[in-house]
Amino acid sequence: MNFKNFNLHQLVIFETIWVARNLTRAAETLHMTQPGVSAALTRLRSSLNDPLFIWDGTNMNPTPRAHQLAPKIHALLADFDDVIQNTPPDIADTDREFMLVSVDYVFAGLGSRLLRRFRDQAPGARLRMTNVDLAMFEHSERFGVDLMIAPDMGFSNQNMEMERLYEDAYVGIAAVDNPLVRTQPGIDEFALMPKIYFNSSAVGIANHENMALEHGISDHSYTLLTYSYLTIPFLLQHSDCVAMVPLRVANLLLKGTDINVFELPQAVPPLTVNLYWPSRLTGDREHQWLRDQVRAAAAE
């Protein structure tokens, strides 16, 4: 590497292109001209002897070398920022916006506890909650994702870190006036009951009704398919249908709807819910604080 022609600002440009995946957007973020960013990228390519980002007609896609460098450059810039400021960042003073990606029932269960922690510890920070999408998992930098809370999707991404947040058992729910659930149903009874299913295939999350099929407590038929757990208690009202939901969802629904919760006639494996975040943010102190708050909110 030619250190004579290498400076810290080039690392800032690298990280900005990494996030934006577009030279024009990077230039806007940096308050530079697009030709200026392009010239800086040319110098970076020469210094590092790698193209780093390759234009495909839509986005600047990072090379394997860029993927290798990104978390190290982010950590280096964060450390340099600490040196310049001479003190660790105080979360109480931050005005940073964090994008948290998940599904509605997770936000409904954790959201108020997380909001309380934000208001108590970092009143200037902002939290943007967005519905999960597979594209966000595959291209988290492009979407600006800070943290994702989602069931184990069985996918791997070399640029994402993963940590188990909690496990959730499954239970059955029905309307309080459902005539079919006066007593604990047996496995044959439950298999024949009309069902409302939650289907998450649109966002690529584990299909929970298929899990029930695999363990012999249901069949392929359903009466209604819904995209959201939070709609289920209202759909169950005054019907003979039942549904299978995670226990945390059931406890949440018990607070405001007329449902009964019952044990499934046969246990199914618990739902594993994970935290996912971009590897480049692992050493970011404010992001570490965010992860701590989500862990604490989930444990309450």
Secondary structure per residue as TSV (DSSP state, phi and psi in degrees):
chain	resnum	aa	ss	phi	psi
A	1	M	-	360.0	138.3
A	2	N	-	-90.8	95.2
A	3	F	G	-67.8	-23.0
A	4	K	G	-61.4	-33.3
A	5	N	G	-104.9	21.3
A	6	F	-	-120.3	132.2
A	7	N	-	-141.1	166.6
A	8	L	H	-62.4	-33.6
A	9	H	H	-60.8	-30.2
A	10	Q	H	-65.4	-32.5
A	11	L	H	-67.9	-37.7
A	12	V	H	-62.0	-42.2
A	13	I	H	-64.3	-42.6
A	14	F	H	-56.1	-50.5
A	15	E	H	-64.8	-36.5
A	16	T	H	-67.0	-41.7
A	17	I	H	-65.3	-38.7
A	18	W	H	-57.0	-43.5
A	19	V	H	-75.8	-45.0
A	20	A	H	-78.1	-32.9
A	21	R	-	56.4	28.9
A	22	N	S	-161.5	129.2
A	23	L	H	-68.2	-36.4
A	24	T	H	-65.3	-45.7
A	25	R	H	-65.5	-37.6
A	26	A	H	-62.7	-42.3
A	27	A	H	-61.9	-40.5
A	28	E	H	-63.6	-42.4
A	29	T	H	-63.4	-39.2
A	30	L	H	-87.2	-5.6
A	31	H	T	58.2	43.6
A	32	M	-	-121.4	170.8
A	33	T	-	-83.0	155.6
A	34	Q	H	-62.2	-41.8
A	35	P	H	-61.2	-33.9
A	36	G	H	-65.0	-42.0
A	37	V	H	-66.1	-41.1
A	38	S	H	-61.4	-41.8
A	39	A	H	-65.9	-39.3
A	40	A	H	-65.2	-38.9
A	41	L	H	-64.7	-37.9
A	42	T	H	-61.1	-41.8
A	43	R	H	-66.8	-38.6
A	44	L	H	-62.7	-43.9
A	45	R	H	-59.4	-41.4
A	46	S	H	-67.6	-43.0
A	47	S	H	-65.7	-38.3
A	48	L	H	-98.0	-3.8
A	49	N	T	56.3	44.8
A	50	D	S	-157.2	144.6
A	51	P	-	-66.0	-24.1
A	52	L	-	67.4	-55.9
A	53	F	E	-133.5	133.6
A	54	I	E	-120.7	125.7
A	55	W	E	-75.8	128.7
A	56	D	-	-109.8	13.1
A	57	G	S	99.4	-17.7
A	58	T	S	-128.4	-45.1
A	59	N	-	-135.2	159.9
A	60	M	E	-90.2	102.6
A	61	N	E	-87.7	129.0
A	62	P	E	-70.7	145.1
A	63	T	-	-80.2	167.8
A	64	P	H	-55.0	-36.2
A	65	R	H	-64.5	-40.2
A	66	A	H	-64.8	-40.8
A	67	H	H	-59.8	-37.4
A	68	Q	H	-69.0	-37.4
A	69	L	H	-80.8	-30.6
A	70	A	H	-53.8	-53.2
A	71	P	H	-63.9	-32.3
A	72	K	H	-70.6	-40.7
A	73	I	H	-66.3	-41.8
A	74	H	H	-61.0	-44.8
A	75	A	H	-63.5	-39.3
A	76	L	H	-63.8	-43.3
A	77	L	H	-66.4	-38.6
A	78	A	H	-64.4	-42.5
A	79	D	H	-64.4	-40.8
A	80	F	H	-64.1	-38.6
A	81	D	H	-62.8	-39.7
A	82	D	H	-63.5	-40.6
A	83	V	H	-62.9	-45.0
A	84	I	H	-63.0	-43.2
A	85	Q	H	-78.3	-19.5
A	86	N	S	72.4	-5.0
A	87	T	S	-140.2	150.8
A	88	P	-	-62.0	150.3
A	89	P	-	-62.9	139.7
A	90	D	-	-97.7	115.7
A	91	I	G	-62.2	-26.3
A	92	A	G	-65.0	-21.1
A	93	D	G	-99.3	-4.4
A	94	T	-	-74.0	146.5
A	95	D	-	-119.1	24.3
A	96	R	-	-69.2	145.3
A	97	E	E	-100.1	130.2
A	98	F	E	-109.4	129.7
A	99	M	E	-95.2	117.2
A	100	L	E	-109.3	124.3
A	101	V	E	-112.4	129.0
A	102	S	E	-164.6	-153.9
A	103	V	-	-120.5	165.3
A	104	D	H	-59.4	-39.9
A	105	Y	H	-70.8	-28.1
A	106	V	H	-69.2	-44.9
A	107	F	H	-62.0	-40.4
A	108	A	H	-64.3	-35.8
A	109	G	H	-80.8	-39.6
A	110	L	H	-101.4	-20.2
A	111	G	H	-56.4	-47.6
A	112	S	H	-67.8	-37.3
A	113	R	H	-68.4	-38.2
A	114	L	H	-69.0	-40.7
A	115	L	H	-61.6	-41.4
A	116	R	H	-61.0	-41.2
A	117	R	H	-66.0	-39.5
A	118	F	H	-61.7	-46.7
A	119	R	H	-67.3	-34.0
A	120	D	H	-75.2	-40.5
A	121	Q	H	-103.8	-31.0
A	122	A	-	-142.2	70.4
A	123	P	T	-61.6	-20.3
A	124	G	T	-89.1	-11.1
A	125	A	-	-75.1	153.4
A	126	R	E	-122.6	145.5
A	127	L	E	-122.5	121.2
A	128	R	E	-109.9	115.5
A	129	M	E	-98.0	127.4
A	130	T	E	-132.9	142.7
A	131	N	E	-67.8	138.8
A	132	V	-	-68.9	146.4
A	133	D	-	-145.2	144.6
A	134	L	H	-56.6	-37.5
A	135	A	H	-61.2	-30.9
A	136	M	H	-68.1	-34.3
A	137	F	H	-69.3	-39.2
A	138	E	H	-79.3	-27.9
A	139	H	T	-134.9	58.6
A	140	S	H	-61.4	-36.3
A	141	E	H	-65.3	-40.6
A	142	R	H	-62.4	-36.1
A	143	F	H	-89.5	-6.8
A	144	G	T	75.6	25.9
A	145	V	-	-70.6	129.7
A	146	D	-	-94.6	-42.1
A	147	L	E	-152.6	138.5
A	148	M	E	-122.0	133.5
A	149	I	E	-115.2	114.6
A	150	A	E	-156.6	153.2
A	151	P	E	-59.0	157.2
A	152	D	-	-60.1	113.8
A	153	M	-	-95.4	-2.9
A	154	G	S	73.7	13.5
A	155	F	-	-104.1	157.0
A	156	S	-	-125.2	144.8
A	157	N	-	-143.8	117.2
A	158	Q	T	-64.7	-14.3
A	159	N	T	-101.1	6.3
A	160	M	E	-120.6	138.1
A	161	E	E	-94.0	152.6
A	162	M	E	-134.5	141.9
A	163	E	E	-146.0	135.2
A	164	R	E	-69.3	130.0
A	165	L	E	-97.1	-50.4
A	166	Y	E	-164.4	167.1
A	167	E	E	-117.0	147.1
A	168	D	E	-133.2	125.6
A	169	A	-	-76.4	159.2
A	170	Y	E	-99.5	144.5
A	171	V	E	-135.9	169.2
A	172	G	E	-100.3	149.9
A	173	I	E	-133.9	152.3
A	174	A	E	-153.7	162.2
A	175	A	E	-64.9	150.3
A	176	V	T	-62.5	-25.4
A	177	D	T	-100.7	16.4
A	178	N	-	-69.4	117.5
A	179	P	G	-69.9	-16.4
A	180	L	G	-84.9	-10.6
A	181	V	G	-122.9	48.6
A	182	R	S	-75.7	-31.5
A	183	T	S	-129.1	171.5
A	184	Q	-	-61.9	118.4
A	185	P	-	-72.8	145.4
A	186	G	-	-81.5	175.5
A	187	I	H	-64.9	-38.4
A	188	D	H	-70.7	-40.0
A	189	E	H	-62.1	-47.4
A	190	F	H	-62.8	-38.6
A	191	A	H	-61.2	-30.2
A	192	L	H	-93.1	-8.2
A	193	M	S	-69.7	142.7
A	194	P	-	-65.2	139.8
A	195	K	B	-127.8	148.1
A	196	I	E	-105.6	123.2
A	197	Y	E	-106.9	145.7
A	198	F	E	-93.0	126.6
A	199	N	-	-120.9	117.4
A	200	S	-	-109.6	17.4
A	201	S	G	-60.8	-25.1
A	202	A	G	-65.3	-26.5
A	203	V	G	-112.3	6.9
A	204	G	T	77.2	14.2
A	205	I	-	-87.2	156.2
A	206	A	-	-47.4	133.0
A	207	N	-	-85.1	105.0
A	208	H	H	-72.8	-28.9
A	209	E	H	-67.6	-32.3
A	210	N	H	-65.6	-32.5
A	211	M	H	-62.5	-40.0
A	212	A	H	-65.5	-39.9
A	213	L	H	-60.2	-44.1
A	214	E	H	-63.4	-24.9
A	215	H	T	-106.2	14.9
A	216	G	T	72.0	20.3
A	217	I	S	-107.7	8.4
A	218	S	-	-156.1	173.9
A	219	D	-	-123.4	-173.7
A	220	H	S	-78.7	-11.1
A	221	S	-	-81.1	148.2
A	222	Y	-	-145.1	156.1
A	223	T	S	-92.5	-35.5
A	224	L	E	-150.1	141.7
A	225	L	E	-116.9	128.7
A	226	T	E	-127.8	153.2
A	227	Y	S	-85.5	-10.9
A	228	S	-	-138.0	131.7
A	229	Y	G	-59.9	-34.4
A	230	L	G	-70.0	-15.0
A	231	T	G	-83.0	-20.0
A	232	I	H	-61.3	-46.3
A	233	P	H	-61.7	-31.0
A	234	F	H	-75.6	-33.2
A	235	L	H	-72.4	-27.9
A	236	L	H	-74.5	-22.2
A	237	Q	T	-55.8	129.8
A	238	H	T	58.2	31.0
A	239	S	S	-126.6	168.2
A	240	D	S	-99.2	15.0
A	241	C	-	-82.0	158.1
A	242	V	E	-128.4	169.0
A	243	A	E	-146.5	159.1
A	244	M	E	-114.5	124.5
A	245	V	E	-138.8	159.6
A	246	P	E	-64.7	149.5
A	247	L	H	-59.2	-38.4
A	248	R	H	-62.0	-37.0
A	249	V	H	-66.3	-45.4
A	250	A	H	-59.4	-44.3
A	251	N	H	-63.4	-35.6
A	252	L	H	-67.0	-43.4
A	253	L	H	-70.0	-29.5
A	254	L	H	-61.4	-26.0
A	255	K	T	-72.1	-22.8
A	256	G	T	-137.9	5.8
A	257	T	S	-136.8	161.0
A	258	D	-	-92.4	82.3
A	259	I	E	-130.2	156.9
A	260	N	E	-107.4	145.7
A	261	V	E	-111.3	134.9
A	262	F	E	-138.2	155.6
A	263	E	-	-71.5	142.8
A	264	L	-	-69.4	147.0
A	265	P	S	-66.0	-17.8
A	266	Q	S	-145.6	133.6
A	267	A	-	-68.3	145.1
A	268	V	-	-119.6	158.2
A	269	P	-	-56.8	144.6
A	270	P	-	-67.1	159.7
A	271	L	E	-83.3	121.9
A	272	T	E	-93.9	123.8
A	273	V	E	-111.3	128.8
A	274	N	E	-115.8	159.4
A	275	L	E	-96.8	137.4
A	276	Y	E	-128.3	139.7
A	277	W	E	-153.0	156.0
A	278	P	E	-62.1	134.7
A	279	S	G	-56.4	-33.7
A	280	R	G	-65.9	-16.1
A	281	L	G	-96.6	0.9
A	282	T	T	-57.4	-42.7
A	283	G	T	-89.1	0.0
A	284	D	-	-71.4	120.6
A	285	R	H	-66.2	-38.2
A	286	E	H	-68.3	-35.5
A	287	H	H	-69.3	-35.8
A	288	Q	H	-59.9	-41.6
A	289	W	H	-61.4	-43.9
A	290	L	H	-58.3	-47.1
A	291	R	H	-61.8	-39.4
A	292	D	H	-61.5	-39.9
A	293	Q	H	-68.1	-38.8
A	294	V	H	-66.5	-42.6
A	295	R	H	-59.6	-45.3
A	296	A	H	-65.8	-41.2
A	297	A	H	-64.0	-38.7
A	298	A	H	-69.0	-27.1
A	299	A	H	-84.9	-14.7
A	300	E	-	-67.1	360.0
